Amino acid sequence: MPKAYMGKFLFVDLNSRTSWTQEVPEWMRLNLMGGKGFGAKLLTDLIPAGCDPFGPENPLMVMTGPLTGTSAPSMRGCVVTKSPLTGTFLDSYFGGYFSPEIKYAGYDGLIILGQAQEPVYLWIDDETIEVRPAKHLWGQDALEANESIKTELKDQTVKILSIGPAGENGVLYSLISCEYNRQAGRGGAGAVMGSKQLKAIAVRGSQTVTIQDSDAFRRAVLQANTELEQSEDVQAMRDGGTAPAVDFANETGLLPCRNFQDGTFEQASNLSDVGQSKHLWLSSAACMGCPIRCSKMGAVRTGKYAGFITDIVEYESAALMGSNLGIADVRAVAHLVKLCDRFGMDSMSTGGVIGFAMEAGERGFIESPNGITLEFGNVQAAEYLIRSIAFVDNDLGKILAQGVKRAAAALGGDASAFAQHVKGLESPAWGPRGAAGTGLAFMTADRGGCHQRGLPAPLEVTGGEWEGKPVQALAVEGKAAMLISMQNYLAGTDTLVKCDFGGFGIQPETYAALLTAATGETHFAEEFDQLGERIWNLTRQFNLREGLDPADDTLPKRFIQDPLPSGPFKGHHFSVQDMAYMVKDYYALRGWDETGQPTTETLKQVGVQDLPVFEKKRH
């Protein structure tokens, strides 16, 4: 095994309370590198087709990359499992300090199998592995459980993943809290963890990640940091994190407003860096080894919700819990997001679900609870719904805890017309009616509606260039080729596991130089695209095996039926013909047949067909 890798996975079976290690196969390292690549292959090979996401055979995996735990800037970790929300592949990324600790404990990834008979937490102290009772922690919120375990272990430096009541109660979009203010948020990994009666994973490591060529690695790290310093996009992230995107999205008609009924919000600046710097921020903060420092720690100091510490309200949360709900007070939005964090719920999906519920209330599909009016702008209603969902303690909470796709089916009638999701995953905070390629990105993302698999929107709405040509926002020609290039590169570098924001500055050649120096093996910039194409076909195969209907490569009805009422793209919506053109073009360029199935020739060409099967071997 080359340097930078620890060379083994840690398996833990909660049924038998046993653990063992397995060597990372050389073929897996050479063909899939780490992170998303490892997770996609392991998930494919470890679970039977049609596996119940809440069944004992569905693994919960936490993967690192070869540069995790080194001084390479802006590295993260990822959680991989089968999503209970979509029934398809799920990888969810998180920053902070937990993933390096996995490497320091001696592992390239954690693979949790089975289900405990009663609540437990997992304690990993280098090679000492314990499954400990957690009845006393069950019911605590995610942050309380973190502190309780650190107190119990008498070590505040231990790194912890934990779930809140939402994960315990099976809310299909519950998250995993990865230390304070960092979450593996999307797709319901917290509910999978809850189904295993696993309250938390605590890790402490004492090992080091070794480097093959220290001098070359220092030079590559210096180059990476220089590229970050020279990037205007990175400087913007340092100044305001993702919050300035609220004003950008509003000006370009992409901001979700009142459950995506509109693309502009008259009080958007209250939610952007303008409002947040005034009411919340006190200082900057960073994940381990990251010079970007995109976090903005602070506190709500005035008004009704004063008295709690908060991180930056990221763009997605500010938009989906703010403008999408018609709420303009960023202090109230920070309060709602903090509730989601503590209860262990994805604030993106939660914002989408509450937006759906508020519109359903205004349209008469849902009767408002006693003392609560379900209408846009009502912070009290949003707080009521968050608590009802997290604790599933009333009928409305039980319906909404299943996500907008299932909630719309339960309500019946025309409710699906205002359920904003793709393949069951609630839409991200970029209304695509003014950006055709962004719509295609949501339609084809391997985990459902997602902006992190490729986001053409900033190029589309600003007339930016792609391969030397200006990008036309509403044009459908050429969008598939542009998106595939983005998807391949992002999937390829998600094997590292790198932060998307680091990718705003660090060049492919520099990532390759970091890998070469760290491992002692020669890497090239071009291999990230090749690796990403391999992984994209691997996850597509998995999703089809698990029952994905290619007809679901489509957009929510609102984006097709309802023209934008305001903004620079006023009057535009997607046509069935435009969507069909882009999907057909996308399938053809991917080497998939007309039904969206990768052909045998394509699977051979990209290196999926001949990959060995990873076999679990209990020692």
C-alpha angles and dihedrals in degrees: 000000000000123000121280092042121091089211102226147071122223114226121196122186110201093192094063096022089232132133138196140167130238128196116250102247115241091230090056093050093046095047103033106021100202143295112043092009094056092043095050093051096042092049091050093050102037102052130060118240112274093020115175106245087221093047123107092247093064106095125217107214133187111197133192131193133234092263095045111117094021128101091262104125127249104011125157143174135245139217116217128192142122107285118240088201098055104013088230141094116314129192117168122185132215138179130204126078108307101088095053088052089060089059092045088054088056105260139110091205146355120232116192117195136181130012130278119234091229136010114300141163127215120236116197115184104171103288094350108098121184133175103210131191116262106178088117090056098046108109095026116120119251095263095044090052090051092055094042092055093047089052091048092050091043091228124106091188094067112114117229142193113198143168131219133217091289092062092045090052096048099248100175095226098043116137140215115246109222103197117306119334095356122100143175087223117168132077105015106283087148090061090052089052090049092050087059089052086237109147098180149347117223121192134186122175135183102184129100131231106239124220125211100212110022096183094050090045092053089051091050092048090050090051092049091050091047091053090050091050092050095049116101089201091055091048089053089051090051092051099046111357111219094323096096087063087077092069092040092052091046094051091049097045096248099111115110111237125183096349093326093301086131139017099222134059122201093219099041095130090063087067099040130078086286093065096031095053089051099046108022122016126093105154144351127260137186143203118248113300095358120131093189096080094195094165120095112202117201146119141253099252104171140036134029095320098046120137111060137094118243140182121220112300097239119227095256093051094041090053101040096040093035123033092016088061095038091248115141103175106096090199090060091046090051088051092052093046090049090054089053091050093050095044089043103244130142103250090207095057091037090055090050092049094048091047088053091049094048092051090045088053093050091047094048098249091117126038111227114246119248110289093005127096114204101218137124115275094028108128091181090057092049091051091047091052094048091054093043091052096045094050097030086214098146137037095259092051091051092053095046093045087071094063130250097290094058093035091056090049090051093050093045126189114074095335091115088066090073100034104109109204143112115221089343098306111115114247120265120240098273113095101210102201090106096042116056097187091052089056089053089050091057092044094054104033111128095230099041128262102008139151096196097074093066130328114199092170099099090053094041100052096040098045091244122170130258117190090345097309129101114252116234111215099217099033116111097194114099095008094110093055092048093047095047090054090052093045094050095049094045093048090047094052091042085075089069087049096236129172114249090229091057087055089062087075113012112087125223090246090056093050087051091049091050090052094046094051094042098048103027090233122112116253131181133205092241094062093073090066091046092046092048092052089052092051093045090057091045094054091044090054090049093050093049090049090052093054106272111165109215087214084074090068086103142098133258115278092248092065090051102039106031122065117218107265096207146009132061092310095047112162096021126125135155118273123213088238094054092049092048091050094051095044092049090049091046094051092048094050091047091053092244124138123249091275093056096257118138108242121236089246092054093048089052094046095051094044102251101109097065100040111127120241115257108233122204109230116190110207 
